Amino acid sequence: MAKLGKFEVLDHPLIQHKLTIIRNENCGTREFRQVVNEIAELMAYEVSRDMPLEDYEVKTPITKTVQKRLAGKKVVIVPILRAGLGMVDGILELIPAAKVGHVGMYRDEKTLKPTEYFVKMPDNLASRDIFIVDPMLATGGSAIMAVDALKKRGAVNIKFVCLVAAPEGVKALRDAHPDIDVFAASLDDHLDENGYIVPGLGDAGDRLFGTK
Ligand code: URA
């Protein structure tokens, strides 16, 4: 049976402080982009806590010794287009050898069915740790679709990493995919009638890219 995933709020003081900066409506594009990456980097430290290690013999200037190094295949960071892109560079600061896959989806206006328009992944997904990233977990619709898209391609060890989560989105994602771990920097209050997280930070994609 698949393991049961967890939901964890990563509320380190630095993360809380930086999140307050980007919640402010007066935070401009440049600072928003920078601080989103800083939060993603801090989160990556915690999210990668259970990465597997192996013994490795190293010769120091003094003697030979057996120490640890990361084992297995490289991690894959998978931003959900487009806002997820804003978290990639921050995670790469900490895990520079990670691969980066991409998932883009839209909802078909007629059928209302989620449709992939772009999925590009590295090989051997089944044996890699995968971090799907998207700043906002709102209804959970795109997160669920992204996990579906990855599982369909063989992924097993999936973590979902967001900055701000709504309780509705966390529930939907965990109901659909109980095996994955979900990490957020904040669990906010609720979704409003337009699907925005309250108090949230507005449209993360628009704020990252300076669009309207
Ligand atoms: N997507 C966003 O960018 N912001 C929200 O509040 C909800 C979904």
Boltz pocket constraint, residues with backbone or C-beta under 6 A from the ligand:
constraints:
  - pocket:
      binder: B
      contacts: [[A, 83], [A, 136], [A, 138], [A, 195], [A, 196], [A, 197], [A, 198], [A, 200], [A, 201], [A, 202], [A, 203], [A, 204], [A, 205]]
      max_distance: 6.0
